[in-house]
């Protein structure tokens, strides 16, 4: 005989609860509630989470276009010290070289009219708001698409 051959033996069978006798009526389950019912199964928390989520929302509301990287005119005005007073052509490559736009950003870029500019610049291949275009042209620059 070896240890793995040993089995546990019981002299009396396990008592069947809830069939009259010493443990009648509630049979040690207590009164009312989910745990006192026959065949109770506790729902997993994930199920409750799924039920709380709204149906049919989310996928059709996601934006279809990529978010633009916003540059204000006040940011371009601060480039005067790097560029000088002469008219300069600004495109995506130039803005990356001047470290206005991060190197990793590949999406669209938009120039907004917040701030003022007092030297001429030429913007090429960038989206420009109407107010920014007006201020750039007033300073002697131009916007080329």
ChimeraX attribute file (.defattr): number of C-alpha atoms within 10 A of each C-alpha:
attribute: neighborCount
match mode: 1-to-1
recipient: residues
	/A:1	5
	/A:2	5
	/A:3	6
	/A:4	6
	/A:5	6
	/A:6	8
	/A:7	7
	/A:8	4
	/A:9	6
	/A:10	7
	/A:11	5
	/A:12	6
	/A:13	6
	/A:14	7
	/A:15	8
	/A:16	9
	/A:17	15
	/A:18	14
	/A:19	11
	/A:20	11
	/A:21	9
	/A:22	9
	/A:23	14
	/A:24	11
	/A:25	14
	/A:26	14
	/A:27	16
	/A:28	11
	/A:29	14
	/A:30	11
	/A:31	12
	/A:32	9
	/A:33	9
	/A:34	11
	/A:35	13
	/A:36	14
	/A:37	13
	/A:38	7
	/A:39	8
	/A:40	10
	/A:41	9
	/A:42	8
	/A:43	8
	/A:44	8
	/A:45	8
	/A:46	9
	/A:47	9
	/A:48	10
	/A:49	9
	/A:50	10
	/A:51	9
	/A:52	9
	/A:53	9
	/A:54	8
	/A:55	8
	/A:56	7
	/A:57	9
	/A:58	8
	/A:59	7
	/A:60	8
	/A:61	7
	/A:62	8
	/A:63	8
	/A:64	7
	/A:65	8
	/A:66	9
	/A:67	11
	/A:68	14
	/A:69	14
	/A:70	13
	/A:71	17
	/A:72	16
	/A:73	18
	/A:74	14
	/A:75	16
	/A:76	18
	/A:77	16
	/A:78	11
	/A:79	12
	/A:80	15
	/A:81	8
	/A:82	8
	/A:83	14
	/A:84	10
	/A:85	12
	/A:86	10
	/A:87	14
	/A:88	15
	/A:89	16
	/A:90	18
	/A:91	15
	/A:92	17
	/A:93	11
	/A:94	13
	/A:95	15
	/A:96	15
	/A:97	11
	/A:98	13
	/A:99	10
	/A:100	14
	/A:101	18
	/A:102	12
	/A:103	12
	/A:104	7
	/A:105	11
	/A:106	12
	/A:107	10
	/A:108	15
	/A:109	19
	/A:110	16
	/A:111	22
	/A:112	19
	/A:113	19
	/A:114	14
	/A:115	13
	/A:116	16
	/A:117	23
	/A:118	14
	/A:119	19
	/A:120	20
	/A:121	23
	/A:122	16
	/A:123	21
	/A:124	15
	/A:125	14
	/A:126	16
	/A:127	18
	/A:128	23
	/A:129	12
	/A:130	11
	/A:131	12
	/A:132	21
	/A:133	20
	/A:134	15
	/A:135	20
	/A:136	23
	/A:137	15
	/A:138	14
	/A:139	15
	/A:140	14
	/A:141	20
	/A:142	18
	/A:143	19
	/A:144	12
	/A:145	8
